[in-house]
């Protein structure tokens, strides 16, 4: 069973719909007890980092997420959800994150006339096939992005996908033990995105098969 955290900082309907299309059972929740007992967690998010962390704190979700991570529960952060996995963000000041992926969230720096911040649209992503997220997907796929910041990992071994932007190869997917994150929106990335969500569900998360439910 995939538990999707409804933190109030994302439209989770598209994630739920993507998993329903795959025939994967999901539960959506705002309840700390449900997060604490989940067998696999997805944390979607959009918007500003500080707002995202404040929403998690207000709903008493921070400690359950940390406890689940420590217990080895697979966790997938999507877009802002990936950034929240970091130790700290530099967006509108300095703000502490969940600290599950060592590193800082820093702004994109455009260097080419064709580049814009925020980076919105389809980008070719170079994949590390050693990550279970990308098994069987080839060395490159195209995903849909909406972001102005990215997670700059302290340990390059945690970087599992990149895009060229400005004068750097920007991290757009991370993996560290049972913690995974993608900067792009797999739920909006057509077949490649569905394949990634399916990989998380069937290769990384425990076996599924319980019918879809919703928990308030």
C-alpha positions as CSV (number, residue, x, y, z in Angstrom):
1,X,0.0,0.0,0.0
2,X,1.4,3.4,-1.0
3,X,0.5,6.1,1.5
4,X,0.4,9.6,-0.1
5,X,0.9,12.4,2.4
6,X,-1.7,15.1,2.0
7,X,0.3,18.0,3.6
8,X,-1.8,20.7,2.0
9,X,1.1,21.9,-0.2
10,X,0.3,20.0,-3.4
11,X,-2.6,18.9,-5.6
12,X,-2.2,15.2,-4.8
13,X,-5.1,14.3,-7.1
14,X,-2.7,13.8,-10.1
15,X,-0.5,11.5,-8.1
16,X,-3.5,9.4,-6.9
17,X,-4.8,9.3,-10.5
18,X,-1.4,8.2,-11.8
19,X,-1.3,5.3,-9.4
20,X,-4.9,4.4,-10.0
21,X,-4.0,4.2,-13.7
22,X,-1.2,1.8,-12.8
23,X,-3.6,-0.3,-10.7
24,X,-1.6,0.4,-7.6
25,X,-3.4,0.7,-4.3
26,X,-3.0,4.0,-2.5
27,X,-4.2,5.8,0.7
28,X,-4.1,9.5,1.2
29,X,-3.7,10.9,4.7
30,X,-3.1,13.9,6.9
31,X,-2.9,11.8,10.0
32,X,0.4,11.3,11.8
33,X,-0.6,7.8,13.0
34,X,-1.2,6.7,9.5
35,X,2.1,8.1,8.3
36,X,3.8,6.4,11.3
37,X,2.4,3.0,10.3
38,X,2.8,3.2,6.5
39,X,4.7,0.6,4.5
40,X,5.7,3.2,1.8
41,X,5.3,6.9,1.7
42,X,5.0,9.5,-1.2
43,X,5.5,13.2,-0.3
44,X,4.3,15.5,-3.1
45,X,4.7,19.2,-2.9
46,X,4.7,22.5,-4.7
47,X,5.4,26.1,-3.7
48,X,7.9,27.6,-1.3
49,X,10.1,25.6,1.0
50,X,9.3,27.4,4.2
51,X,5.6,27.0,3.6
52,X,6.0,23.3,3.0
53,X,7.9,22.7,6.2
54,X,5.4,24.8,8.2
55,X,2.5,22.8,6.8
56,X,4.2,19.6,7.9
57,X,4.8,21.0,11.4
58,X,1.3,22.2,11.8
59,X,-0.1,18.8,10.9
60,X,2.4,17.1,13.3
61,X,3.8,15.1,10.3
62,X,7.6,15.9,10.7
63,X,8.4,13.4,13.4
64,X,6.3,10.5,11.9
65,X,8.1,11.0,8.6
66,X,11.5,11.0,10.4
67,X,10.5,7.9,12.3
68,X,9.4,6.1,9.2
69,X,12.7,7.0,7.5
70,X,14.6,5.6,10.4
71,X,12.6,2.4,10.4
72,X,13.5,1.8,6.7
73,X,10.2,2.7,5.2
74,X,10.6,3.7,1.5
75,X,9.9,7.4,1.0
76,X,9.6,9.2,-2.4
77,X,9.6,13.0,-2.4
78,X,8.2,14.7,-5.5
79,X,9.1,18.3,-6.6
80,X,9.0,20.4,-3.4
81,X,8.7,17.1,-1.6
82,X,12.2,16.2,-2.8
83,X,13.5,19.6,-1.6
84,X,12.0,19.1,1.9
85,X,14.2,16.0,2.3
86,X,17.3,18.3,2.4
87,X,19.0,19.6,5.5
88,X,18.3,23.3,4.7
89,X,17.0,25.6,2.0
90,X,18.2,29.0,0.9
91,X,14.8,30.0,-0.6
92,X,13.7,33.4,0.9
93,X,16.2,33.0,3.8
94,X,17.6,29.9,5.4
95,X,15.1,27.3,6.5
96,X,15.8,23.8,8.0
97,X,14.3,20.8,6.2
98,X,13.8,17.1,7.2
99,X,17.5,16.4,7.0
100,X,17.1,13.0,5.3
101,X,19.3,13.8,2.3
102,X,22.5,15.8,3.2
103,X,22.6,18.9,1.2
104,X,21.2,22.4,0.6
105,X,18.4,23.6,-1.7
106,X,19.9,26.4,-3.7
107,X,18.6,28.6,-6.6
108,X,19.0,27.7,-10.3
109,X,21.4,30.0,-12.1
110,X,20.7,30.6,-15.8
111,X,23.7,31.2,-18.0
112,X,22.3,30.6,-21.5
113,X,19.9,32.9,-23.4
114,X,17.5,30.0,-23.8
115,X,17.3,29.3,-20.1
116,X,14.7,30.8,-17.8
117,X,14.1,30.6,-14.0
118,X,11.7,29.1,-13.1
119,X,12.5,26.2,-15.3
120,X,9.2,25.1,-16.7
121,X,8.7,22.4,-19.2
122,X,10.2,19.2,-20.5
123,X,13.8,18.4,-19.9
124,X,16.0,15.5,-21.0
125,X,17.3,13.8,-17.8
126,X,20.4,11.7,-17.5
127,X,19.7,8.7,-15.3
128,X,21.9,6.6,-13.1
129,X,20.6,3.1,-13.9
130,X,22.1,1.7,-10.6
131,X,19.2,3.4,-8.8
132,X,16.1,1.1,-8.5
133,X,14.0,4.1,-9.6
134,X,15.3,3.9,-13.1
135,X,15.9,0.2,-13.8
136,X,14.9,-0.6,-17.4
137,X,14.5,3.0,-18.4
138,X,17.6,3.6,-20.4
139,X,20.2,6.3,-19.7
140,X,18.0,9.2,-20.6
141,X,14.3,10.1,-20.3
142,X,12.2,13.2,-20.6
143,X,10.3,14.6,-17.6
144,X,8.2,17.6,-16.8
145,X,9.6,20.3,-14.5
146,X,8.4,23.4,-12.6
147,X,11.1,24.7,-10.3
148,X,13.4,27.6,-9.4
149,X,15.6,25.7,-6.8
150,X,17.3,22.4,-6.6
151,X,18.9,20.1,-4.0
152,X,22.7,20.4,-4.1
153,X,23.8,17.2,-2.4
154,X,26.7,17.1,0.0
155,X,27.6,13.6,-1.2
156,X,27.6,13.0,-5.0
157,X,26.8,9.4,-4.4
158,X,23.2,10.4,-3.5
159,X,22.7,12.0,-7.0
160,X,21.0,9.6,-9.4
161,X,19.8,12.0,-12.1
162,X,20.8,15.3,-13.6
163,X,20.0,18.0,-16.2
164,X,22.4,20.6,-17.6
165,X,21.4,24.1,-16.5
166,X,23.5,27.2,-16.4
167,X,27.1,26.1,-15.9
168,X,26.3,23.1,-13.8
169,X,24.8,19.6,-14.0
170,X,21.8,20.1,-11.7
171,X,20.6,17.3,-9.4
172,X,17.0,16.3,-10.2
173,X,16.8,12.9,-8.5
174,X,18.3,11.6,-5.3
175,X,18.6,8.3,-3.5
176,X,20.0,7.5,-0.1
177,X,19.2,4.1,1.5
178,X,15.4,4.1,1.6
179,X,15.0,7.8,0.8
180,X,14.3,8.8,-2.8
181,X,13.4,12.1,-4.4
182,X,12.6,13.6,-7.9
183,X,12.5,17.3,-8.7
184,X,10.3,16.7,-11.8
185,X,6.7,15.7,-11.8
186,X,6.4,12.0,-12.7
187,X,2.6,12.1,-12.5
188,X,2.7,14.7,-15.3
189,X,5.4,13.1,-17.4
190,X,3.4,10.6,-19.4
191,X,4.8,7.1,-19.9
192,X,8.3,7.7,-18.4
193,X,6.7,9.2,-15.3
194,X,4.3,6.3,-14.9
195,X,7.2,3.9,-15.3
196,X,9.1,5.6,-12.4
197,X,6.0,5.6,-10.1
198,X,5.6,1.9,-11.0
199,X,9.2,1.2,-10.1
200,X,8.8,2.8,-6.7
201,X,5.6,0.8,-6.1
202,X,6.8,-2.6,-7.2
203,X,10.6,-2.6,-7.0
204,X,11.2,-0.5,-3.9
205,X,8.0,-0.5,-1.9
206,X,6.5,-3.7,-0.3
207,X,4.1,-5.8,-2.3
208,X,0.8,-4.1,-3.0
209,X,-2.7,-5.1,-3.9
210,X,-5.1,-3.6,-1.4
211,X,-7.9,-1.6,-3.1
212,X,-7.7,2.2,-3.2
213,X,-9.0,3.9,-0.1
214,X,-8.8,7.5,1.3
215,X,-8.1,8.5,4.9
216,X,-9.0,12.1,5.9
